[in-house]
Amino acid sequence: MTTTGVDDLACKDFVELVTEYLEGTMSASERARVDAHLAGCSFCTTYLDQMRQTIATLGHLPASTVDPKALDALLGAFRAKR
């Protein structure tokens, strides 16, 4: 699915914007654009809910439970993505 037909935001673009959306760091006009997309796209609404659940769950893990090698690998993968 590229767009929902109710807006000009592609689902793949929403996935790229979800962090900014959740952190509240996007402009008001961009947030309105995302909100319009979410109003008509059950797929992205589900994805957003899954991201919120993931953050809520992982946000409570003590740092000592994360293997330092795994953390380095994850951070490296995120940095390479950008």
Biopython code that builds the backbone (N, CA, C, O; Angstrom):
import numpy as np
from Bio.PDB.StructureBuilder import StructureBuilder

atoms = [
    (1, "MET", "N", (0.865, -1.176, 0.000)),
    (1, "MET", "CA", (0.000, 0.000, 0.000)),
    (1, "MET", "C", (0.905, 1.229, 0.000)),
    (1, "MET", "O", (1.836, 1.315, 0.800)),
    (2, "THR", "N", (0.638, 2.166, -0.880)),
    (2, "THR", "CA", (1.450, 3.377, -0.916)),
    (2, "THR", "C", (0.746, 4.554, -0.271)),
    (2, "THR", "O", (1.344, 5.261, 0.541)),
    (3, "THR", "N", (-0.493, 4.773, -0.611)),
    (3, "THR", "CA", (-1.288, 5.803, 0.058)),
    (3, "THR", "C", (-2.672, 5.241, 0.317)),
    (3, "THR", "O", (-3.073, 4.241, -0.279)),
    (4, "THR", "N", (-3.385, 5.883, 1.196)),
    (4, "THR", "CA", (-4.724, 5.402, 1.540)),
    (4, "THR", "C", (-5.798, 5.968, 0.633)),
    (4, "THR", "O", (-6.939, 5.507, 0.662)),
    (5, "GLY", "N", (-5.454, 6.945, -0.160)),
    (5, "GLY", "CA", (-6.450, 7.574, -1.010)),
    (5, "GLY", "C", (-7.116, 8.761, -0.344)),
    (5, "GLY", "O", (-7.818, 9.515, -1.018)),
    (6, "VAL", "N", (-6.924, 8.958, 0.956)),
    (6, "VAL", "CA", (-7.544, 10.082, 1.656)),
    (6, "VAL", "C", (-6.547, 11.207, 1.914)),
    (6, "VAL", "O", (-6.909, 12.256, 2.447)),
    (7, "ASP", "N", (-5.311, 10.988, 1.541)),
    (7, "ASP", "CA", (-4.276, 11.990, 1.786)),
    (7, "ASP", "C", (-3.127, 11.755, 0.818)),
    (7, "ASP", "O", (-3.188, 10.861, -0.026)),
    (8, "ASP", "N", (-2.085, 12.558, 0.943)),
    (8, "ASP", "CA", (-0.941, 12.414, 0.057)),
    (8, "ASP", "C", (0.262, 11.774, 0.737)),
    (8, "ASP", "O", (1.354, 11.766, 0.168)),
    (9, "LEU", "N", (0.087, 11.239, 1.936)),
    (9, "LEU", "CA", (1.177, 10.626, 2.674)),
    (9, "LEU", "C", (1.188, 9.123, 2.430)),
    (9, "LEU", "O", (0.198, 8.441, 2.695)),
    (10, "ALA", "N", (2.285, 8.616, 1.933)),
    (10, "ALA", "CA", (2.419, 7.177, 1.716)),
    (10, "ALA", "C", (2.691, 6.488, 3.044)),
    (10, "ALA", "O", (3.331, 7.052, 3.932)),
    (11, "CYS", "N", (2.205, 5.280, 3.165)),
    (11, "CYS", "CA", (2.417, 4.510, 4.395)),
    (11, "CYS", "C", (3.907, 4.362, 4.693)),
    (11, "CYS", "O", (4.321, 4.462, 5.848)),
    (12, "LYS", "N", (4.711, 4.125, 3.662)),
    (12, "LYS", "CA", (6.156, 3.978, 3.881)),
    (12, "LYS", "C", (6.757, 5.273, 4.413)),
    (12, "LYS", "O", (7.737, 5.238, 5.158)),
    (13, "ASP", "N", (6.186, 6.410, 4.042)),
    (13, "ASP", "CA", (6.659, 7.688, 4.573)),
    (13, "ASP", "C", (6.256, 7.853, 6.034)),
    (13, "ASP", "O", (7.007, 8.419, 6.828)),
    (14, "PHE", "N", (5.071, 7.357, 6.388)),
    (14, "PHE", "CA", (4.654, 7.417, 7.782)),
    (14, "PHE", "C", (5.628, 6.639, 8.654)),
    (14, "PHE", "O", (6.012, 7.099, 9.729)),
    (15, "VAL", "N", (6.024, 5.468, 8.191)),
    (15, "VAL", "CA", (6.961, 4.636, 8.954)),
    (15, "VAL", "C", (8.248, 5.419, 9.228)),
    (15, "VAL", "O", (8.834, 5.292, 10.303)),
    (16, "GLU", "N", (8.680, 6.216, 8.272)),
    (16, "GLU", "CA", (9.890, 7.024, 8.451)),
    (16, "GLU", "C", (9.668, 8.180, 9.434)),
    (16, "GLU", "O", (10.620, 8.666, 10.045)),
    (17, "LEU", "N", (8.429, 8.613, 9.582)),
    (17, "LEU", "CA", (8.106, 9.768, 10.432)),
    (17, "LEU", "C", (7.621, 9.397, 11.825)),
    (17, "LEU", "O", (7.436, 10.278, 12.665)),
    (18, "VAL", "N", (7.413, 8.110, 12.087)),
    (18, "VAL", "CA", (6.767, 7.710, 13.336)),
    (18, "VAL", "C", (7.540, 8.165, 14.571)),
    (18, "VAL", "O", (6.920, 8.541, 15.565)),
    (19, "THR", "N", (8.865, 8.143, 14.542)),
    (19, "THR", "CA", (9.650, 8.570, 15.711)),
    (19, "THR", "C", (9.415, 10.045, 15.998)),
    (19, "THR", "O", (9.161, 10.431, 17.139)),
    (20, "GLU", "N", (9.501, 10.867, 14.958)),
    (20, "GLU", "CA", (9.240, 12.299, 15.135)),
    (20, "GLU", "C", (7.827, 12.533, 15.652)),
    (20, "GLU", "O", (7.604, 13.393, 16.503)),
    (21, "TYR", "N", (6.880, 11.767, 15.136)),
    (21, "TYR", "CA", (5.482, 11.893, 15.559)),
    (21, "TYR", "C", (5.347, 11.585, 17.041)),
    (21, "TYR", "O", (4.729, 12.344, 17.787)),
    (22, "LEU", "N", (5.924, 10.474, 17.462)),
    (22, "LEU", "CA", (5.819, 10.060, 18.862)),
    (22, "LEU", "C", (6.568, 11.000, 19.806)),
    (22, "LEU", "O", (6.144, 11.211, 20.943)),
    (23, "GLU", "N", (7.674, 11.558, 19.337)),
    (23, "GLU", "CA", (8.462, 12.468, 20.167)),
    (23, "GLU", "C", (7.936, 13.900, 20.135)),
    (23, "GLU", "O", (8.374, 14.744, 20.916)),
    (24, "GLY", "N", (6.992, 14.170, 19.230)),
    (24, "GLY", "CA", (6.418, 15.507, 19.130)),
    (24, "GLY", "C", (7.377, 16.536, 18.574)),
    (24, "GLY", "O", (7.314, 17.710, 18.940)),
    (25, "THR", "N", (8.277, 16.103, 17.681)),
    (25, "THR", "CA", (9.288, 17.014, 17.146)),
    (25, "THR", "C", (9.006, 17.502, 15.728)),
    (25, "THR", "O", (9.830, 18.202, 15.140)),
    (26, "MET", "N", (7.856, 17.143, 15.179)),
    (26, "MET", "CA", (7.550, 17.603, 13.818)),
    (26, "MET", "C", (6.720, 18.888, 13.867)),
    (26, "MET", "O", (6.113, 19.221, 14.885)),
    (27, "SER", "N", (6.714, 19.583, 12.759)),
    (27, "SER", "CA", (5.956, 20.836, 12.675)),
    (27, "SER", "C", (4.460, 20.555, 12.799)),
    (27, "SER", "O", (4.004, 19.434, 12.578)),
    (28, "ALA", "N", (3.721, 21.579, 13.150)),
    (28, "ALA", "CA", (2.273, 21.446, 13.294)),
    (28, "ALA", "C", (1.621, 21.025, 11.979)),
    (28, "ALA", "O", (0.686, 20.225, 11.978)),
    (29, "SER", "N", (2.107, 21.555, 10.873)),
    (29, "SER", "CA", (1.509, 21.207, 9.580)),
    (29, "SER", "C", (1.818, 19.759, 9.201)),
    (29, "SER", "O", (0.972, 19.069, 8.632)),
    (30, "GLU", "N", (3.026, 19.304, 9.514)),
    (30, "GLU", "CA", (3.367, 17.907, 9.224)),
    (30, "GLU", "C", (2.586, 16.966, 10.133)),
    (30, "GLU", "O", (2.150, 15.900, 9.699)),
    (31, "ARG", "N", (2.411, 17.354, 11.384)),
    (31, "ARG", "CA", (1.623, 16.523, 12.312)),
    (31, "ARG", "C", (0.170, 16.428, 11.833)),
    (31, "ARG", "O", (-0.436, 15.360, 11.909)),
    (32, "ALA", "N", (-0.384, 17.527, 11.345)),
    (32, "ALA", "CA", (-1.751, 17.517, 10.812)),
    (32, "ALA", "C", (-1.842, 16.585, 9.607)),
    (32, "ALA", "O", (-2.835, 15.879, 9.436)),
    (33, "ARG", "N", (-0.814, 16.588, 8.784)),
    (33, "ARG", "CA", (-0.771, 15.708, 7.612)),
    (33, "ARG", "C", (-0.755, 14.239, 8.057)),
    (33, "ARG", "O", (-1.471, 13.406, 7.503)),
    (34, "VAL", "N", (0.070, 13.937, 9.063)),
    (34, "VAL", "CA", (0.143, 12.573, 9.585)),
    (34, "VAL", "C", (-1.180, 12.187, 10.244)),
    (34, "VAL", "O", (-1.672, 11.076, 10.045)),
    (35, "ASP", "N", (-1.755, 13.098, 11.025)),
    (35, "ASP", "CA", (-3.039, 12.817, 11.667)),
    (35, "ASP", "C", (-4.125, 12.514, 10.629)),
    (35, "ASP", "O", (-4.951, 11.624, 10.832)),
    (36, "ALA", "N", (-4.122, 13.253, 9.526)),
    (36, "ALA", "CA", (-5.097, 13.006, 8.462)),
    (36, "ALA", "C", (-4.888, 11.615, 7.872)),
    (36, "ALA", "O", (-5.850, 10.906, 7.578)),
    (37, "HIS", "N", (-3.642, 11.236, 7.702)),
    (37, "HIS", "CA", (-3.346, 9.903, 7.180)),
    (37, "HIS", "C", (-3.818, 8.829, 8.155)),
    (37, "HIS", "O", (-4.443, 7.847, 7.752)),
    (38, "LEU", "N", (-3.517, 9.019, 9.431)),
    (38, "LEU", "CA", (-3.913, 8.036, 10.446)),
    (38, "LEU", "C", (-5.423, 7.892, 10.542)),
    (38, "LEU", "O", (-5.925, 6.804, 10.823)),
    (39, "ALA", "N", (-6.145, 8.971, 10.314)),
    (39, "ALA", "CA", (-7.607, 8.932, 10.385)),
    (39, "ALA", "C", (-8.203, 7.996, 9.343)),
    (39, "ALA", "O", (-9.302, 7.472, 9.528)),
    (40, "GLY", "N", (-7.480, 7.787, 8.250)),
    (40, "GLY", "CA", (-8.015, 6.946, 7.188)),
    (40, "GLY", "C", (-7.230, 5.681, 6.919)),
    (40, "GLY", "O", (-7.535, 4.962, 5.968)),
    (41, "CYS", "N", (-6.220, 5.388, 7.734)),
    (41, "CYS", "CA", (-5.368, 4.230, 7.458)),
    (41, "CYS", "C", (-5.254, 3.332, 8.685)),
    (41, "CYS", "O", (-4.520, 3.639, 9.625)),
    (42, "SER", "N", (-5.971, 2.244, 8.666)),
    (42, "SER", "CA", (-5.936, 1.316, 9.801)),
    (42, "SER", "C", (-4.582, 0.637, 9.922)),
    (42, "SER", "O", (-4.173, 0.273, 11.025)),
    (43, "PHE", "N", (-3.879, 0.459, 8.811)),
    (43, "PHE", "CA", (-2.566, -0.190, 8.850)),
    (43, "PHE", "C", (-1.564, 0.651, 9.647)),
    (43, "PHE", "O", (-0.862, 0.132, 10.514)),
    (44, "CYS", "N", (-1.506, 1.938, 9.350)),
    (44, "CYS", "CA", (-0.562, 2.807, 10.047)),
    (44, "CYS", "C", (-0.999, 3.065, 11.487)),
    (44, "CYS", "O", (-0.157, 3.238, 12.368)),
    (45, "THR", "N", (-2.295, 3.092, 11.730)),
    (45, "THR", "CA", (-2.796, 3.236, 13.098)),
    (45, "THR", "C", (-2.364, 2.032, 13.933)),
    (45, "THR", "O", (-1.956, 2.188, 15.083)),
    (46, "THR", "N", (-2.454, 0.845, 13.362)),
    (46, "THR", "CA", (-2.001, -0.368, 14.047)),
    (46, "THR", "C", (-0.496, -0.309, 14.282)),
    (46, "THR", "O", (-0.022, -0.649, 15.366)),
    (47, "TYR", "N", (0.254, 0.120, 13.273)),
    (47, "TYR", "CA", (1.708, 0.240, 13.408)),
    (47, "TYR", "C", (2.067, 1.223, 14.524)),
    (47, "TYR", "O", (2.959, 0.949, 15.326)),
    (48, "LEU", "N", (1.387, 2.346, 14.578)),
    (48, "LEU", "CA", (1.627, 3.339, 15.621)),
    (48, "LEU", "C", (1.341, 2.745, 16.998)),
    (48, "LEU", "O", (2.117, 2.950, 17.932)),
    (49, "ASP", "N", (0.253, 2.024, 17.131)),
    (49, "ASP", "CA", (-0.071, 1.364, 18.404)),
    (49, "ASP", "C", (1.006, 0.356, 18.794)),
    (49, "ASP", "O", (1.375, 0.261, 19.964)),
    (50, "GLN", "N", (1.507, -0.391, 17.819)),
    (50, "GLN", "CA", (2.572, -1.362, 18.085)),
    (50, "GLN", "C", (3.845, -0.656, 18.548)),
    (50, "GLN", "O", (4.524, -1.135, 19.456)),
    (51, "MET", "N", (4.167, 0.465, 17.937)),
    (51, "MET", "CA", (5.353, 1.228, 18.342)),
    (51, "MET", "C", (5.188, 1.748, 19.767)),
    (51, "MET", "O", (6.129, 1.701, 20.558)),
    (52, "ARG", "N", (4.017, 2.236, 20.092)),
    (52, "ARG", "CA", (3.762, 2.721, 21.453)),
    (52, "ARG", "C", (3.898, 1.589, 22.469)),
    (52, "ARG", "O", (4.473, 1.781, 23.541)),
    (53, "GLN", "N", (3.374, 0.418, 22.137)),
    (53, "GLN", "CA", (3.480, -0.740, 23.033)),
    (53, "GLN", "C", (4.933, -1.171, 23.197)),
    (53, "GLN", "O", (5.360, -1.524, 24.296)),
    (54, "THR", "N", (5.683, -1.143, 22.115)),
    (54, "THR", "CA", (7.102, -1.503, 22.167)),
    (54, "THR", "C", (7.869, -0.544, 23.065)),
    (54, "THR", "O", (8.672, -0.971, 23.895)),
    (55, "ILE", "N", (7.625, 0.735, 22.900)),
    (55, "ILE", "CA", (8.294, 1.748, 23.718)),
    (55, "ILE", "C", (7.918, 1.576, 25.184)),
    (55, "ILE", "O", (8.776, 1.661, 26.062)),
    (56, "ALA", "N", (6.644, 1.334, 25.447)),
    (56, "ALA", "CA", (6.192, 1.157, 26.827)),
    (56, "ALA", "C", (6.842, -0.062, 27.471)),
    (56, "ALA", "O", (7.194, -0.031, 28.650)),
    (57, "THR", "N", (6.998, -1.125, 26.706)),
    (57, "THR", "CA", (7.595, -2.346, 27.232)),
    (57, "THR", "C", (9.100, -2.207, 27.397)),
    (57, "THR", "O", (9.640, -2.496, 28.465)),
    (58, "LEU", "N", (9.774, -1.770, 26.352)),
    (58, "LEU", "CA", (11.233, -1.683, 26.386)),
    (58, "LEU", "C", (11.727, -0.525, 27.231)),
    (58, "LEU", "O", (12.864, -0.534, 27.702)),
    (59, "GLY", "N", (10.890, 0.455, 27.419)),
    (59, "GLY", "CA", (11.278, 1.596, 28.232)),
    (59, "GLY", "C", (11.459, 1.246, 29.692)),
    (59, "GLY", "O", (12.005, 2.039, 30.459)),
    (60, "HIS", "N", (11.005, 0.063, 30.086)),
    (60, "HIS", "CA", (11.090, -0.362, 31.477)),
    (60, "HIS", "C", (12.192, -1.384, 31.724)),
    (60, "HIS", "O", (12.353, -1.864, 32.846)),
    (61, "LEU", "N", (12.952, -1.721, 30.679)),
    (61, "LEU", "CA", (14.033, -2.681, 30.864)),
    (61, "LEU", "C", (15.239, -1.981, 31.486)),
    (61, "LEU", "O", (15.662, -0.931, 31.002)),
    (62, "PRO", "N", (15.788, -2.546, 32.540)),
    (62, "PRO", "CA", (17.004, -1.954, 33.092)),
    (62, "PRO", "C", (18.151, -2.109, 32.093)),
    (62, "PRO", "O", (18.233, -3.115, 31.388)),
    (63, "ALA", "N", (19.018, -1.131, 32.036)),
    (63, "ALA", "CA", (20.125, -1.151, 31.080)),
    (63, "ALA", "C", (20.995, -2.387, 31.240)),
    (63, "ALA", "O", (21.568, -2.869, 30.263)),
    (64, "SER", "N", (21.100, -2.894, 32.427)),
    (64, "SER", "CA", (21.965, -4.050, 32.673)),
    (64, "SER", "C", (21.469, -5.318, 31.985)),
    (64, "SER", "O", (22.235, -6.274, 31.864)),
    (65, "THR", "N", (20.220, -5.363, 31.531)),
    (65, "THR", "CA", (19.702, -6.555, 30.876)),
    (65, "THR", "C", (20.024, -6.579, 29.385)),
    (65, "THR", "O", (19.785, -7.586, 28.718)),
    (66, "VAL", "N", (20.559, -5.493, 28.863)),
    (66, "VAL", "CA", (20.902, -5.429, 27.453)),
    (66, "VAL", "C", (22.386, -5.760, 27.296)),
    (66, "VAL", "O", (23.248, -5.075, 27.845)),
    (67, "ASP", "N", (22.667, -6.816, 26.541)),
    (67, "ASP", "CA", (24.046, -7.215, 26.280)),
    (67, "ASP", "C", (24.763, -6.075, 25.551)),
    (67, "ASP", "O", (24.268, -5.602, 24.527)),
    (68, "PRO", "N", (25.906, -5.628, 26.049)),
    (68, "PRO", "CA", (26.622, -4.510, 25.419)),
    (68, "PRO", "C", (26.926, -4.749, 23.944)),
    (68, "PRO", "O", (26.878, -3.809, 23.151)),
    (69, "LYS", "N", (27.238, -5.986, 23.560)),
    (69, "LYS", "CA", (27.503, -6.278, 22.138)),
    (69, "LYS", "C", (26.232, -6.112, 21.310)),
    (69, "LYS", "O", (26.269, -5.585, 20.198)),
    (70, "ALA", "N", (25.112, -6.563, 21.861)),
    (70, "ALA", "CA", (23.834, -6.417, 21.152)),
    (70, "ALA", "C", (23.475, -4.945, 21.027)),
    (70, "ALA", "O", (22.995, -4.511, 19.980)),
    (71, "LEU", "N", (23.701, -4.174, 22.084)),
    (71, "LEU", "CA", (23.417, -2.743, 22.041)),
    (71, "LEU", "C", (24.268, -2.055, 20.989)),
    (71, "LEU", "O", (23.760, -1.238, 20.221)),
    (72, "ASP", "N", (25.560, -2.374, 20.941)),
    (72, "ASP", "CA", (26.445, -1.791, 19.929)),
    (72, "ASP", "C", (25.986, -2.151, 18.518)),
    (72, "ASP", "O", (26.003, -1.312, 17.617)),
    (73, "ALA", "N", (25.575, -3.405, 18.337)),
    (73, "ALA", "CA", (25.107, -3.841, 17.020)),
    (73, "ALA", "C", (23.842, -3.093, 16.612)),
    (73, "ALA", "O", (23.717, -2.662, 15.466)),
    (74, "LEU", "N", (22.907, -2.937, 17.544)),
    (74, "LEU", "CA", (21.668, -2.205, 17.244)),
    (74, "LEU", "C", (21.947, -0.744, 16.933)),
    (74, "LEU", "O", (21.437, -0.202, 15.952)),
    (75, "LEU", "N", (22.747, -0.116, 17.760)),
    (75, "LEU", "CA", (23.072, 1.295, 17.508)),
    (75, "LEU", "C", (23.788, 1.460, 16.180)),
    (75, "LEU", "O", (23.528, 2.419, 15.453)),
    (76, "GLY", "N", (24.672, 0.552, 15.857)),
    (76, "GLY", "CA", (25.365, 0.605, 14.563)),
    (76, "GLY", "C", (24.404, 0.458, 13.397)),
    (76, "GLY", "O", (24.538, 1.142, 12.382)),
    (77, "ALA", "N", (23.436, -0.431, 13.543)),
    (77, "ALA", "CA", (22.443, -0.626, 12.478)),
    (77, "ALA", "C", (21.587, 0.620, 12.303)),
    (77, "ALA", "O", (21.297, 1.014, 11.173)),
    (78, "PHE", "N", (21.176, 1.248, 13.407)),
    (78, "PHE", "CA", (20.380, 2.471, 13.313)),
    (78, "PHE", "C", (21.180, 3.598, 12.687)),
    (78, "PHE", "O", (20.658, 4.354, 11.868)),
    (79, "ARG", "N", (22.433, 3.713, 13.065)),
    (79, "ARG", "CA", (23.275, 4.778, 12.496)),
    (79, "ARG", "C", (23.502, 4.558, 10.998)),
    (79, "ARG", "O", (23.508, 5.517, 10.225)),
    (80, "ALA", "N", (23.687, 3.314, 10.590)),
    (80, "ALA", "CA", (23.905, 2.999, 9.170)),
    (80, "ALA", "C", (22.663, 3.293, 8.355)),
    (80, "ALA", "O", (22.763, 3.667, 7.186)),
    (81, "LYS", "N", (21.484, 3.128, 8.957)),
    (81, "LYS", "CA", (20.223, 3.366, 8.258)),
    (81, "LYS", "C", (20.083, 4.823, 7.846)),
    (81, "LYS", "O", (19.543, 5.130, 6.783)),
    (82, "ARG", "N", (20.572, 5.712, 8.692)),
    (82, "ARG", "CA", (20.444, 7.145, 8.421)),
    (82, "ARG", "C", (21.417, 7.510, 7.361)),
    (82, "ARG", "O", (21.491, 8.674, 6.965)),
]
sb = StructureBuilder()
sb.init_structure("model")
sb.init_model(0)
sb.init_chain("A")
sb.init_seg("    ")
for serial, (resi, resn, name, xyz) in enumerate(atoms, 1):
    if name == "N":
        sb.init_residue(resn, " ", resi, " ")
    sb.init_atom(name, np.array(xyz, "f"), 0.0, 1.0, " ", f" {name:<3s}", serial, name[0])
structure = sb.get_structure()
